[in-house]
Amino acid sequence: MVEGGPLLLTMRDRLPETVRAELSRLGVTKVVVVGGVNAVDASVVDELGVLGITVERVSGTDRFATSRALIQRAFSVTGATQVFLATGSNFPDALSAGAASGPRGIPVLLVDGSSSGPSLDDLGLFQALGTTSATLIGGSAAIGEGYAGGLRKSVSSVGRIAGQDRYETSVLINSQFPSGSSSALIATGTAYADALAGAVLAGRTGSSLYVVTPTCLPPVVANGLASAGVTELTLLGGAAALSPAVADRFVCLPPPAPAPAPNPPPAPAPPLGSAGNPHRDGVTPGAFCKASLDGQYGRTATGLLMVCSRSATDSRLRWRQA
């Protein structure tokens, strides 16, 4: 973005014909390969060399180191008082931030958000760039409060842009850093490739970039587009990435209401012969009762609860008032 070049994706071990043709069409004489040989094999560099293209590789020991190396390459002269930080464990937040950061000359650094604070390499980068303000992209599940707390010890101003999900975060980024354009780029939020290339395009054209579901606009995105006055959408990717319903601005339906809890089963009937379920009705108070009914309950014709029992003064079984 800083040097104004487009971003092209390649296979790991070969240069696709479509990319080869685009390089020729653009008259490219220099390519910056991002990532080590595990990301882009030396065979791709060789193919570029055959085309007469000068190749520079920017890489690190991992994605975090590669991110720092890119920023050092692009901002070593100008510095960067403000930096966006996004988790390197997932892609949507970084891509949404990239579209907004490019036109403003703000680098996006990938970090290990689960760590207890910035690494020594991160801190060294902030010092080299003269960074005084950092904006965390995504919630605490993406960049934890441990990292944020450690960052505040080194950077004077630390903020956070976070929504309930990747779609709302995308809207909030565009709301806080509006493009002022009536057009926006739309990319799926479930895969990275289209939004990665689109972030560069958004920066070059001054457009916003929103991530959406493959089949519809999340309500928060639909509202964000309306609030930003966006009237023209450019969809990135084919119908397998974004269905025609997205082009038609079909808003995702709310999830169905949860089914009501089933009624609790009826309480089991009290055992036969208990007070709640007398053995028989129509018993006569004081009448003798059989030994098999000892301890059993019954009711008189008037509903009085009786029990077949003995008394302290009468050892014979009789129906006595319970």
ZIVEN-V801150 format. One record per residue. N is the residue number from 1. RES is the residue in one letter. SS is DSSP state (helix for helix, strand for strand, loop for the rest). OMEGA is omega in radians with two decimals (NA if undefined). Layout:
n:N res:RES ss:SS omega:OMEGA
n:N res:RES ss:SS omega:OMEGA
This chain:
n:1 res:M ss:loop omega:-3.12
n:2 res:V ss:loop omega:-3.11
n:3 res:E ss:loop omega:3.04
n:4 res:G ss:loop omega:-3.13
n:5 res:G ss:loop omega:3.07
n:6 res:P ss:loop omega:3.08
n:7 res:L ss:loop omega:3.13
n:8 res:L ss:loop omega:3.11
n:9 res:L ss:loop omega:-3.14
n:10 res:T ss:loop omega:2.95
n:11 res:M ss:loop omega:-3.10
n:12 res:R ss:loop omega:-2.99
n:13 res:D ss:loop omega:3.09
n:14 res:R ss:loop omega:-3.14
n:15 res:L ss:loop omega:3.13
n:16 res:P ss:loop omega:-3.13
n:17 res:E ss:helix omega:3.14
n:18 res:T ss:helix omega:3.13
n:19 res:V ss:helix omega:3.10
n:20 res:R ss:helix omega:-3.13
n:21 res:A ss:helix omega:-3.14
n:22 res:E ss:helix omega:3.08
n:23 res:L ss:helix omega:3.12
n:24 res:S ss:helix omega:-3.12
n:25 res:R ss:helix omega:-3.11
n:26 res:L ss:helix omega:-3.10
n:27 res:G ss:loop omega:-3.06
n:28 res:V ss:loop omega:3.09
n:29 res:T ss:loop omega:3.12
n:30 res:K ss:strand omega:3.11
n:31 res:V ss:strand omega:3.01
n:32 res:V ss:strand omega:3.11
n:33 res:V ss:strand omega:-3.09
n:34 res:V ss:strand omega:3.13
n:35 res:G ss:loop omega:-3.13
n:36 res:G ss:loop omega:-3.06
n:37 res:V ss:loop omega:3.05
n:38 res:N ss:loop omega:3.10
n:39 res:A ss:loop omega:3.11
n:40 res:V ss:loop omega:-3.04
n:41 res:D ss:loop omega:3.11
n:42 res:A ss:helix omega:3.13
n:43 res:S ss:helix omega:3.09
n:44 res:V ss:helix omega:3.09
n:45 res:V ss:helix omega:3.11
n:46 res:D ss:helix omega:3.12
n:47 res:E ss:helix omega:3.12
n:48 res:L ss:helix omega:3.12
n:49 res:G ss:helix omega:3.10
n:50 res:V ss:helix omega:3.12
n:51 res:L ss:loop omega:-3.14
n:52 res:G ss:loop omega:-3.10
n:53 res:I ss:loop omega:3.04
n:54 res:T ss:strand omega:-3.07
n:55 res:V ss:strand omega:2.99
n:56 res:E ss:strand omega:3.12
n:57 res:R ss:strand omega:3.04
n:58 res:V ss:strand omega:-3.07
n:59 res:S ss:loop omega:3.07
n:60 res:G ss:loop omega:-3.12
n:61 res:T ss:loop omega:3.08
n:62 res:D ss:loop omega:-3.08
n:63 res:R ss:helix omega:-3.14
n:64 res:F ss:helix omega:3.12
n:65 res:A ss:helix omega:3.09
n:66 res:T ss:helix omega:3.11
n:67 res:S ss:helix omega:3.12
n:68 res:R ss:helix omega:-3.12
n:69 res:A ss:helix omega:3.11
n:70 res:L ss:helix omega:-3.12
n:71 res:I ss:helix omega:3.11
n:72 res:Q ss:helix omega:-3.14
n:73 res:R ss:helix omega:-3.03
n:74 res:A ss:helix omega:-2.99
n:75 res:F ss:helix omega:-3.10
n:76 res:S ss:loop omega:-3.11
n:77 res:V ss:loop omega:-3.04
n:78 res:T ss:loop omega:-3.01
n:79 res:G ss:loop omega:3.14
n:80 res:A ss:loop omega:-3.14
n:81 res:T ss:loop omega:3.12
n:82 res:Q ss:strand omega:-3.13
n:83 res:V ss:strand omega:2.96
n:84 res:F ss:strand omega:3.09
n:85 res:L ss:strand omega:3.12
n:86 res:A ss:strand omega:3.12
n:87 res:T ss:strand omega:3.04
n:88 res:G ss:loop omega:-3.10
n:89 res:S ss:loop omega:3.12
n:90 res:N ss:loop omega:-2.92
n:91 res:F ss:loop omega:-2.92
n:92 res:P ss:helix omega:-3.07
n:93 res:D ss:helix omega:-3.12
n:94 res:A ss:helix omega:-3.12
n:95 res:L ss:helix omega:3.10
n:96 res:S ss:helix omega:3.13
n:97 res:A ss:helix omega:-3.09
n:98 res:G ss:helix omega:-3.13
n:99 res:A ss:helix omega:-3.12
n:100 res:A ss:helix omega:-3.04
n:101 res:S ss:helix omega:-3.04
n:102 res:G ss:helix omega:-3.10
n:103 res:P ss:loop omega:-3.08
n:104 res:R ss:loop omega:3.13
n:105 res:G ss:loop omega:3.14
n:106 res:I ss:loop omega:3.11
n:107 res:P ss:strand omega:3.06
n:108 res:V ss:strand omega:-3.12
n:109 res:L ss:strand omega:3.04
n:110 res:L ss:strand omega:-3.09
n:111 res:V ss:strand omega:3.03
n:112 res:D ss:loop omega:-3.04
n:113 res:G ss:loop omega:3.14
n:114 res:S ss:loop omega:-3.10
n:115 res:S ss:loop omega:-3.07
n:116 res:S ss:loop omega:3.12
n:117 res:G ss:loop omega:3.12
n:118 res:P ss:loop omega:3.06
n:119 res:S ss:loop omega:3.08
n:120 res:L ss:helix omega:3.11
n:121 res:D ss:helix omega:3.07
n:122 res:D ss:helix omega:-3.11
n:123 res:L ss:helix omega:3.10
n:124 res:G ss:helix omega:3.11
n:125 res:L ss:helix omega:3.14
n:126 res:F ss:helix omega:-3.14
n:127 res:Q ss:helix omega:-3.12
n:128 res:A ss:helix omega:-3.11
n:129 res:L ss:helix omega:-3.04
n:130 res:G ss:loop omega:-3.08
n:131 res:T ss:loop omega:3.09
n:132 res:T ss:loop omega:-3.10
n:133 res:S ss:strand omega:3.13
n:134 res:A ss:strand omega:3.11
n:135 res:T ss:strand omega:3.09
n:136 res:L ss:strand omega:3.13
n:137 res:I ss:strand omega:-3.12
n:138 res:G ss:loop omega:-3.08
n:139 res:G ss:loop omega:-3.08
n:140 res:S ss:loop omega:3.05
n:141 res:A ss:loop omega:3.13
n:142 res:A ss:loop omega:3.07
n:143 res:I ss:loop omega:-3.02
n:144 res:G ss:loop omega:3.13
n:145 res:E ss:helix omega:3.07
n:146 res:G ss:helix omega:3.10
n:147 res:Y ss:helix omega:-3.11
n:148 res:A ss:helix omega:-3.14
n:149 res:G ss:helix omega:3.09
n:150 res:G ss:helix omega:-3.13
n:151 res:L ss:helix omega:-3.10
n:152 res:R ss:helix omega:3.12
n:153 res:K ss:loop omega:-3.06
n:154 res:S ss:loop omega:-3.10
n:155 res:V ss:loop omega:-2.98
n:156 res:S ss:loop omega:-3.10
n:157 res:S ss:strand omega:-3.14
n:158 res:V ss:strand omega:3.09
n:159 res:G ss:strand omega:3.14
n:160 res:R ss:strand omega:3.00
n:161 res:I ss:strand omega:-3.06
n:162 res:A ss:loop omega:3.04
n:163 res:G ss:loop omega:3.12
n:164 res:Q ss:loop omega:3.12
n:165 res:D ss:loop omega:-3.08
n:166 res:R ss:helix omega:-3.10
n:167 res:Y ss:helix omega:3.11
n:168 res:E ss:helix omega:3.08
n:169 res:T ss:helix omega:3.10
n:170 res:S ss:helix omega:3.13
n:171 res:V ss:helix omega:-3.10
n:172 res:L ss:helix omega:3.08
n:173 res:I ss:helix omega:-3.13
n:174 res:N ss:helix omega:3.10
n:175 res:S ss:helix omega:-3.11
n:176 res:Q ss:helix omega:3.11
n:177 res:F ss:loop omega:-3.04
n:178 res:P ss:loop omega:3.11
n:179 res:S ss:loop omega:-3.07
n:180 res:G ss:loop omega:-3.12
n:181 res:S ss:loop omega:3.09
n:182 res:S ss:loop omega:3.11
n:183 res:S ss:strand omega:-3.13
n:184 res:A ss:strand omega:3.04
n:185 res:L ss:strand omega:-3.11
n:186 res:I ss:strand omega:3.12
n:187 res:A ss:strand omega:3.09
n:188 res:T ss:strand omega:3.10
n:189 res:G ss:loop omega:-3.10
n:190 res:T ss:loop omega:3.08
n:191 res:A ss:loop omega:-2.94
n:192 res:Y ss:loop omega:-2.87
n:193 res:A ss:helix omega:-3.07
n:194 res:D ss:helix omega:-3.14
n:195 res:A ss:helix omega:3.13
n:196 res:L ss:helix omega:3.11
n:197 res:A ss:helix omega:-3.10
n:198 res:G ss:helix omega:3.14
n:199 res:A ss:helix omega:3.09
n:200 res:V ss:helix omega:3.12
n:201 res:L ss:helix omega:3.13
n:202 res:A ss:helix omega:3.12
n:203 res:G ss:helix omega:-3.12
n:204 res:R ss:helix omega:-3.06
n:205 res:T ss:helix omega:-3.12
n:206 res:G ss:loop omega:3.13
n:207 res:S ss:loop omega:3.02
n:208 res:S ss:strand omega:3.06
n:209 res:L ss:strand omega:3.10
n:210 res:Y ss:strand omega:3.02
n:211 res:V ss:strand omega:-3.06
n:212 res:V ss:strand omega:3.02
n:213 res:T ss:loop omega:-3.09
n:214 res:P ss:loop omega:-2.99
n:215 res:T ss:loop omega:-3.08
n:216 res:C ss:loop omega:3.08
n:217 res:L ss:strand omega:3.01
n:218 res:P ss:loop omega:-3.12
n:219 res:P ss:helix omega:-3.12
n:220 res:V ss:helix omega:3.10
n:221 res:V ss:helix omega:3.11
n:222 res:A ss:helix omega:3.12
n:223 res:N ss:helix omega:3.13
n:224 res:G ss:helix omega:3.11
n:225 res:L ss:helix omega:3.13
n:226 res:A ss:helix omega:-3.12
n:227 res:S ss:helix omega:-3.13
n:228 res:A ss:loop omega:3.14
n:229 res:G ss:loop omega:-3.14
n:230 res:V ss:loop omega:-3.14
n:231 res:T ss:loop omega:-3.09
n:232 res:E ss:strand omega:3.13
n:233 res:L ss:strand omega:2.99
n:234 res:T ss:strand omega:-3.10
n:235 res:L ss:strand omega:3.13
n:236 res:L ss:loop omega:-3.14
n:237 res:G ss:loop omega:-3.12
n:238 res:G ss:loop omega:-3.09
n:239 res:A ss:loop omega:3.10
n:240 res:A ss:loop omega:3.12
n:241 res:A ss:loop omega:3.13
n:242 res:L ss:loop omega:-3.08
n:243 res:S ss:loop omega:3.09
n:244 res:P ss:helix omega:3.13
n:245 res:A ss:helix omega:3.11
n:246 res:V ss:helix omega:3.10
n:247 res:A ss:helix omega:3.13
n:248 res:D ss:loop omega:3.14
n:249 res:R ss:loop omega:3.08
n:250 res:F ss:loop omega:-3.10
n:251 res:V ss:strand omega:3.14
n:252 res:C ss:loop omega:3.09
n:253 res:L ss:loop omega:3.11
n:254 res:P ss:loop omega:3.12
n:255 res:P ss:loop omega:3.14
n:256 res:P ss:loop omega:3.11
n:257 res:A ss:loop omega:3.13
n:258 res:P ss:loop omega:3.13
n:259 res:A ss:loop omega:3.12
n:260 res:P ss:loop omega:3.13
n:261 res:A ss:loop omega:3.14
n:262 res:P ss:loop omega:3.09
n:263 res:N ss:loop omega:3.13
n:264 res:P ss:loop omega:3.13
n:265 res:P ss:loop omega:3.13
n:266 res:P ss:loop omega:3.12
n:267 res:A ss:loop omega:3.13
n:268 res:P ss:loop omega:3.14
n:269 res:A ss:loop omega:3.09
n:270 res:P ss:loop omega:3.14
n:271 res:P ss:loop omega:-3.14
n:272 res:L ss:loop omega:3.13
n:273 res:G ss:loop omega:3.09
n:274 res:S ss:strand omega:-3.13
n:275 res:A ss:loop omega:-3.13
n:276 res:G ss:loop omega:-3.12
n:277 res:N ss:strand omega:-3.04
n:278 res:P ss:loop omega:-3.10
n:279 res:H ss:loop omega:-3.11
n:280 res:R ss:strand omega:3.08
n:281 res:D ss:strand omega:3.06
n:282 res:G ss:loop omega:3.12
n:283 res:V ss:loop omega:-3.11
n:284 res:T ss:loop omega:3.12
n:285 res:P ss:loop omega:3.10
n:286 res:G ss:loop omega:-3.13
n:287 res:A ss:loop omega:3.09
n:288 res:F ss:strand omega:3.07
n:289 res:C ss:loop omega:-3.04
n:290 res:K ss:loop omega:3.11
n:291 res:A ss:helix omega:3.13
n:292 res:S ss:helix omega:-3.13
n:293 res:L ss:helix omega:-3.12
n:294 res:D ss:loop omega:3.13
n:295 res:G ss:loop omega:-3.13
n:296 res:Q ss:loop omega:-3.10
n:297 res:Y ss:strand omega:3.03
n:298 res:G ss:strand omega:3.12
n:299 res:R ss:strand omega:3.06
n:300 res:T ss:loop omega:3.12
n:301 res:A ss:loop omega:3.14
n:302 res:T ss:loop omega:3.07
n:303 res:G ss:loop omega:-3.13
n:304 res:L ss:loop omega:-3.11
n:305 res:L ss:strand omega:-3.12
n:306 res:M ss:strand omega:3.09
n:307 res:V ss:strand omega:3.09
n:308 res:C ss:strand omega:-3.01
n:309 res:S ss:strand omega:3.04
n:310 res:R ss:loop omega:3.07
n:311 res:S ss:loop omega:-3.12
n:312 res:A ss:loop omega:-3.09
n:313 res:T ss:loop omega:-3.08
n:314 res:D ss:loop omega:-3.09
n:315 res:S ss:loop omega:3.13
n:316 res:R ss:loop omega:3.13
n:317 res:L ss:loop omega:3.11
n:318 res:R ss:strand omega:2.99
n:319 res:W ss:strand omega:-3.11
n:320 res:R ss:strand omega:-3.12
n:321 res:Q ss:strand omega:-3.10
n:322 res:A ss:loop omega:NA
